[in-house]
């Protein structure tokens, strides 16, 4: 089905969220749907569309040219788009929500799922859902990489801080602050310098340490704005906490939308666990 055909027949969709980080899910198993950046932005608009932080197009790897090299390892590809229509490499909350959707709709059985992303294969564990219990979903996030641009500064709310670069499949600039209100209302993107460090934009985390294994943060996500939660951002914050002296193998990360938990494995890789819920199904005209 092309985008034009879907506009007449009605494109099926689901709405889901992970700790308040919300997504529109578009099932497209055979890769027939073509989305423009304008259509993505329209669907994500909270006044004239469905409203979301991003789009998750669920397409089989065999039908997605970007996942052609991953068909032996995964059946499904997460085509993630930011709210402004730009492509996203990885989304820690989004992949958990997508996995929950694939299990709830019968595309996949509960248990371990391998899902392809633009950042590579990620393994997700989805527990069996009952009428009374919708358990958390866990994703293996891999090892964050802290090598990259140096001398990064972030300015927001009339203040400036040094920032640490972290790559969790997508780029982050992590700032340690004394108070989560110091960055201001984040209605405009933080200014990140040098400007050439992130030509495609960067997600910025403002992080407060509550204890040696407890963090709280706010995030301004590239292509979206301030979001209520960010899974990759939570992992990036933990990576910086570990580099700056924290000693723990499990962290709690609080965000405006809820709480995520991160286990740090001996090899430095991380497992992200948190809620993932599907809240609505319907059809939409593109």
C-alpha positions as CSV (number, residue, x, y, z in Angstrom):
1,X,0.0,0.0,0.0
2,X,1.4,3.4,-1.0
3,X,0.9,6.4,1.2
4,X,-1.7,7.7,-1.3
5,X,-3.7,4.5,-1.2
6,X,-3.5,4.4,2.6
7,X,-4.9,8.0,2.7
8,X,-8.1,6.6,1.1
9,X,-8.4,3.2,2.8
10,X,-7.2,4.4,6.2
11,X,-3.8,3.3,7.5
12,X,-3.9,1.1,10.6
13,X,-2.0,2.5,13.6
14,X,-1.5,1.9,17.3
15,X,-0.5,4.4,20.0
16,X,2.0,3.4,22.7
17,X,4.4,4.8,25.2
18,X,7.3,3.9,27.4
19,X,7.4,6.0,30.6
20,X,5.5,8.8,28.8
21,X,7.7,8.8,25.7
22,X,5.0,8.2,23.2
23,X,4.9,6.8,19.6
24,X,2.6,6.2,16.7
25,X,3.1,2.6,15.5
26,X,2.4,1.9,11.8
27,X,2.3,-1.8,10.9
28,X,3.8,-2.2,7.4
29,X,5.0,-5.8,7.3
30,X,5.6,-5.9,3.5
31,X,7.2,-2.5,3.2
32,X,4.5,-1.0,1.0
33,X,4.1,2.3,2.9
34,X,6.0,5.3,1.8
35,X,6.2,8.1,4.4
36,X,7.3,11.7,3.8
37,X,8.8,13.9,6.5
38,X,5.7,16.1,6.2
39,X,3.4,13.1,6.8
40,X,5.4,12.0,9.9
41,X,5.4,15.6,11.3
42,X,1.6,15.7,10.7
43,X,0.9,12.5,12.5
44,X,3.1,13.6,15.4
45,X,1.5,17.0,15.7
46,X,-0.4,17.1,19.0
47,X,-3.1,19.5,17.8
48,X,-3.8,18.5,14.2
49,X,-2.6,14.9,14.2
50,X,-2.5,11.9,16.6
51,X,0.4,13.3,18.6
52,X,3.6,11.6,19.4
53,X,7.4,12.0,20.0
54,X,8.0,9.8,17.0
55,X,6.8,7.2,14.5
56,X,7.7,3.5,14.7
57,X,7.1,1.8,11.3
58,X,7.1,-2.0,11.8
59,X,8.4,-3.6,8.6
60,X,9.9,-7.0,8.1
61,X,13.6,-7.0,7.4
62,X,13.1,-8.9,4.1
63,X,11.0,-5.9,2.9
64,X,13.3,-3.1,4.2
65,X,16.3,-2.2,2.1
66,X,18.0,-0.6,5.1
67,X,17.8,-4.0,6.9
68,X,18.9,-6.2,4.0
69,X,22.1,-7.3,5.8
70,X,20.2,-8.2,9.0
71,X,17.6,-10.6,7.7
72,X,19.5,-13.7,9.1
73,X,19.4,-12.3,12.6
74,X,16.1,-10.5,12.9
75,X,12.6,-10.7,11.4
76,X,11.5,-7.1,12.1
77,X,13.1,-3.7,11.4
78,X,12.2,-0.6,13.4
79,X,12.0,2.3,11.0
80,X,12.1,5.1,13.6
81,X,11.3,8.7,12.7
82,X,11.6,11.7,14.9
83,X,8.6,14.0,15.3
84,X,10.0,16.4,12.8
85,X,10.3,13.7,10.2
86,X,14.0,13.1,10.3
87,X,15.3,9.5,10.5
88,X,16.4,8.1,13.9
89,X,19.0,5.5,14.5
90,X,17.9,4.1,17.8
91,X,15.3,4.6,20.5
92,X,15.4,2.7,23.7
93,X,11.8,3.4,24.7
94,X,10.6,3.0,21.1
95,X,12.0,-0.4,20.6
96,X,10.4,-1.7,23.8
97,X,7.1,-0.3,22.7
98,X,7.4,-1.8,19.3
99,X,8.3,-5.2,20.8
100,X,5.2,-5.0,23.1
101,X,3.1,-4.2,20.0
102,X,4.5,-7.1,18.0
103,X,3.8,-9.5,20.9
104,X,0.3,-8.1,21.7
105,X,-0.8,-8.3,18.1
106,X,0.5,-11.9,17.6
107,X,3.2,-11.0,15.1
108,X,5.8,-12.5,17.6
109,X,5.5,-14.8,20.6
110,X,6.5,-13.5,24.0
111,X,10.1,-14.0,25.1
112,X,13.2,-12.9,23.3
113,X,12.9,-10.9,20.1
114,X,15.7,-9.7,17.8
115,X,14.8,-6.4,16.2
116,X,16.9,-4.6,13.6
117,X,17.5,-0.8,13.9
118,X,19.7,1.6,12.0
119,X,22.1,1.2,14.9
120,X,22.2,-2.6,14.5
121,X,20.5,-5.6,16.1
122,X,18.9,-5.2,19.6
123,X,17.5,-8.1,21.6
124,X,14.3,-7.4,23.5
125,X,12.6,-9.5,26.2
126,X,8.8,-9.2,26.4
127,X,7.0,-11.1,29.2
128,X,3.7,-12.8,28.6
129,X,0.8,-10.4,29.1
130,X,-2.3,-11.3,31.1
131,X,-5.5,-9.4,31.7
132,X,-4.1,-8.3,35.1
133,X,-0.4,-7.9,34.4
134,X,1.6,-6.1,31.7
135,X,5.2,-6.6,32.8
136,X,8.1,-4.4,32.0
137,X,10.1,-4.9,28.8
138,X,13.9,-5.2,28.7
139,X,16.3,-4.4,25.8
140,X,20.0,-5.1,25.5
141,X,21.4,-1.7,24.6
142,X,25.0,-2.6,23.9
143,X,28.0,-0.7,25.2
144,X,27.8,3.1,25.2
145,X,30.8,4.8,23.5
146,X,32.3,7.8,25.2
147,X,34.9,8.6,22.5
148,X,34.0,11.4,20.1
149,X,33.9,15.2,20.0
150,X,35.7,16.9,22.9
151,X,35.3,20.4,24.3
152,X,31.5,20.3,24.1
153,X,29.6,23.0,25.9
154,X,25.8,23.3,26.3
155,X,23.9,26.5,27.0
156,X,20.3,26.6,28.3
157,X,18.3,28.8,30.7
158,X,21.0,31.4,30.7
159,X,23.7,29.0,32.0
160,X,26.5,27.1,30.3
161,X,28.1,23.7,31.2
162,X,30.7,21.4,29.9
163,X,29.1,18.2,28.4
164,X,30.3,14.7,27.8
165,X,29.7,13.0,24.4
166,X,28.1,9.6,24.5
167,X,27.0,7.4,21.6
168,X,24.3,4.9,22.4
169,X,23.5,4.2,18.7
170,X,22.6,7.9,18.5
171,X,24.5,10.9,19.8
172,X,24.1,12.5,23.2
173,X,25.6,15.4,25.1
174,X,25.3,14.8,28.8
175,X,25.5,17.6,31.3
176,X,25.7,17.2,35.1
177,X,23.7,19.9,36.9
178,X,22.9,20.8,40.4
179,X,19.2,21.4,39.8
180,X,16.9,20.1,37.0
181,X,15.3,23.6,36.8
182,X,18.5,25.3,35.8
183,X,18.2,24.5,32.1
184,X,14.9,26.5,32.0
185,X,11.8,25.5,30.2
186,X,13.6,23.9,27.2
187,X,11.0,25.2,24.8
188,X,13.9,26.1,22.5
189,X,16.8,23.7,21.8
190,X,19.9,24.1,24.0
191,X,22.8,25.7,22.2
192,X,25.6,23.1,21.7
193,X,29.1,24.2,20.7
194,X,31.2,23.8,18.7
195,X,28.4,23.8,16.1
196,X,30.2,21.4,13.8
197,X,30.4,18.7,16.4
198,X,26.9,17.5,15.7
199,X,25.9,18.3,12.1
200,X,22.8,16.2,12.3
201,X,21.8,17.4,15.8
202,X,22.2,15.9,19.3
203,X,20.0,14.9,22.2
204,X,21.0,16.7,25.4
205,X,20.5,15.3,28.9
206,X,20.6,17.4,32.1
207,X,21.4,15.0,34.9
208,X,21.3,15.2,38.7
209,X,22.8,12.6,40.9
210,X,20.4,11.5,43.7
211,X,22.8,8.9,45.1
212,X,25.6,6.6,43.8
213,X,23.1,4.5,41.9
214,X,20.1,6.9,41.4
215,X,19.9,9.6,38.8
216,X,17.2,12.0,37.6
217,X,17.2,13.8,34.3
218,X,15.5,16.0,31.8
219,X,16.1,15.6,28.1
220,X,15.8,17.7,25.0
221,X,15.7,15.2,22.1
222,X,16.9,16.1,18.7
223,X,14.1,16.4,16.2
224,X,11.4,16.4,19.0
225,X,12.0,18.8,21.9
226,X,11.7,18.1,25.6
227,X,10.3,14.6,26.0
228,X,9.0,12.9,29.2
229,X,11.6,10.1,29.0
230,X,14.5,8.9,26.8
231,X,15.8,5.4,27.0
232,X,19.1,6.0,25.2
233,X,19.5,9.2,27.2
234,X,19.1,7.3,30.5
235,X,21.9,4.9,29.3
236,X,24.1,7.8,28.3
237,X,23.6,9.4,31.7
238,X,24.6,6.2,33.5
239,X,27.7,5.9,31.3
240,X,28.8,9.4,32.4
241,X,28.0,8.6,36.0
242,X,30.3,5.6,35.8
243,X,33.1,7.5,34.2
244,X,32.9,10.2,36.8
245,X,33.2,7.9,39.8
246,X,29.9,6.0,40.4
247,X,30.4,2.4,41.3
248,X,27.3,0.3,40.8
249,X,26.0,-2.4,38.5
250,X,22.3,-1.3,38.7
251,X,20.9,2.2,38.4
252,X,17.5,3.8,38.8
253,X,16.8,6.8,36.5
254,X,13.9,9.0,37.1
255,X,12.4,11.3,34.4
256,X,9.3,13.4,34.2
257,X,7.3,10.5,32.6
258,X,8.4,7.7,34.9
259,X,11.3,5.5,36.0
260,X,13.7,3.3,34.0
261,X,16.2,0.8,35.4
262,X,19.5,0.0,33.9
263,X,21.7,-3.0,34.6
264,X,25.4,-2.7,33.8
265,X,26.9,-6.0,32.7
266,X,30.6,-7.0,33.4
267,X,31.6,-6.1,29.8
268,X,30.1,-2.6,30.1
269,X,27.0,-3.3,28.1
270,X,23.6,-2.2,29.5
271,X,20.2,-3.6,29.8
272,X,17.3,-1.1,29.9
273,X,14.1,-2.1,31.6
274,X,10.9,-0.1,31.9
275,X,7.2,0.0,31.1
276,X,5.9,-0.3,27.6
277,X,2.1,0.0,27.0
278,X,-0.1,0.1,23.9
279,X,-3.0,2.4,24.7
280,X,-5.0,2.7,21.4
281,X,-5.6,1.2,18.0
282,X,-7.3,2.8,15.0
283,X,-7.0,3.9,11.4
284,X,-5.7,7.3,10.2
285,X,-5.8,9.1,6.8
286,X,-2.3,10.2,5.9
